[in-house]
Amino acid sequence: MKRTFLIVGLALVSLPLLGAAPVAKIQAMLAKPKILCGRFDQTKQLAGINKPLVSNGRFCAVADKGVLWRSLKPFPSTLRLTRDEIVQLQGERVTLHLDAKKEPAVRMIHSVLFAALTGDLGQIEKLFEIDGSASADRWSVALKARTPSLAKTIGNIALEGGAYVKQITLNNDAGGDRTTIVFSEIQVGEAAMTTEEAALF
C-alpha cells in the first residue's frame, strides 16, 4: 500500500491542483491543457541513510487517458496510470500490475487523478485537508491527510507552482522520509509527447 499511496502523490503532481484558499486566484493562474509533458528531477531522502536517492525522467499527463511516468536515470522504468489499471514496466516486461477490478485502491487513485483534471475538489477533499496561498504569479498548496492511516503511509504533501505545478514535497512524518520532485521543460499539446510516449498509452 505504501507504493500505492506514493503513486497517488505522483499522480497529483502531474496535474493542475487547487488550494482551498484562495481558490479563485489559484484557479485563474493554472493552465488546464489536455496534454502536459515535461522533465522531473526527484530527490528522496530516506531515514537513516545519509546519501539521497536521485532520479530523473519524463512525465506526460493526458486528460482522457491518464499519466505516464518514465524514469530514465539511474534505471529506466515506466509507470502508466489509466482509468482501469496501474502498470509498471522495465523495458517490455511488466513488473507491477494493479487492476481496478481486483484492487480497490486503483479506483481511489483514478478518482483523485481525474478529479484533479476536471477541477473536482470534492474527491481530493475526501482524503486531504487543503490549504493554499497565492501571490501575483506563484502559489503554494498544502495537503494534509485526513485519516491517521493515510497520514502514516504518505504523510503531508506540499505543492508549488504558477501556470503549472513546479515542485512537490512529500513528507512522511512517521517514517521520516522526504521526497522532493521538481518539474521543468514543460510543454503542452500534441507535440509535447514523443511517438514512443503516445504508443505507451
N, C-alpha and C positions, 0 to 999 in steps of 0.2 A: 504493500500500500504506500510505502514511502516513495517509491518510484512513481506511482500513480499521481500522488499529490504534487510531486515535483513537475510532472508533465502539465498539471493544471497551471502551475506558475508560469511555465514556459509558454503555454498557450495564451495566457493572459497578456504576456508582454509583447507578443507579436501583433496585437490588435489594439484599436483605439479603446481606451478605458476612461470613464468619467469619475470624478470625485463627487461626493455629496455636496460639497460646498467649496467654491461657488460653481454649481453645475453648469449654469448657462454660459458663463465666461469660458470655462474649460471646453465645453461642447463647441462653442464658436471657434475656438483655436484649433481643434482637432480636425485633420483631414480624414475622410472616410472612403478611401479608394477601394475598389473591388479586388485589386491585386496589389500587394505590398511586399517588396523583397528588399533584402539588404544583407549586410555583414553583421555578425555578432562576435564579440570577444568576451569570453567567460572566465572569471577567476573564482575558484572555490577554495575557501579556507576551512579545512576540517579540524575539529577539536583534537588537540594532541599532536598535530602534525605541523611542523614549522613551515615547510615549503608549500605554497598554494598550488593547486592543480589548475593549469591554464589550458584553455582550448579555444578554437575559433572555427568559424564556418559561415554558412549562408542560411537564411530562412526565407520562406515565402508564405504569406497568408492570402488565401483566395476565398472570397466571401461565400461562394456557393459550393466549395469543395472541402476546405479545411486548412491545415497548417503543415508545411514541410520544414523540418529542422535538420540541416545537413552539417554534421561536424566534419571538418576537413583535417584539422590537426588537434592533438597528436595522432589520433586514429580515425580514419574515415568511417562514418556510420550515418545512417539516415533514419529519422523518426517521422512517420506520417500519421497525422491525426485527421480522421474523417468522421462523418456522422455515425458510421456503423462500427468503426474499429480503430485500434491503435496498432501500428505495425512498426517494428524496428528492424532495419536491415544492415547487415555487414556485407557489402557488395550486393550479390543477389540472394544471399542466404538470410532467411527470416530468423531473427534471434529472440523476438518477442512479438506475440500476437494476442491482443485482448479484443474479444468480440463482444459487442454491446448486448447480444442475446444471452451471453453467459456471465458477463462482468458488469454488474450494475454501475460500477464506477465510470465506465465508458460513457454511459448516459449522462452522468453528472458532468463529466468533462465536456461532453458535447453541448450541454445546456449552457455552461459558463462561456464556452468558446463562441457559440453563435449568439448568445445574449450580448456579448461584447461587440460583435459585428453589427448587430441591429440596434445597439444602444439601449437594450432592455436591462436596466439595472436591477430589476426585481429578482432575477435569478442570482446575480452576483451578491446582492444584499442578503440573500438567504444564508450564505456561507461566511461573509465578511462584513464587519463594520467598516464604513468607508468615510474617510475624511480627506479634505483636499484644500489647496490654496493655489492662487494664480497671480502672476504679475502681467506686464504688458505682453511678453512673448514666451513666458515659461510657466509651467505648472508642476505641481507635485501631488501625488495621491498616496495615501497610506491605507492598506487593507489589513484589518485585524480580525483574525479568525474568531468566529462566534462561539465555537464549541471547544472544550478542552482537548478532545481527541484530535481535531483539526489543528489546533494550536501546537500540540505536541509533535504532530507529523510535519507540518510545513512552516509553522511559526508565523511571522509577520512579513508582509510584502510592502516595499516602498517603490513607487514608480516616479520617474521624472521625464518631462518632455516638453514639446512645443506643438508643432503640427503633427508630430508622431512621437511615439514612445522612444526615448533616447537611452534610458537606463532603468534597470530593475535591480533591487537588492532583496534577497530572501534571507531572513534571519530566523534560524531555528534556535530559540532560546533554550529549549530542553536539551538538544544535542550539542549546542554550541557551534554549529556550523554556520557559515555565512557565504552566500553566493552572490556575486555581482556580475551582471551582464550588460554590456554597452553595445548599442546599436549604431551603425554608421552606414554610409554609402546607400542611403535609402533611395529606392526607385519605385515608381508606380506604373500601372498599366500593363498591357500585354507584353510590351518589350522588356519589362523588368525580369521576366522569367526566361531562363535558358530553355532550349529544346529538351534537354535531359530532365530538367525540373518539371516541365509541363507533362512529360511522359510518365513521371512517377505518381501523378495524381490519379 
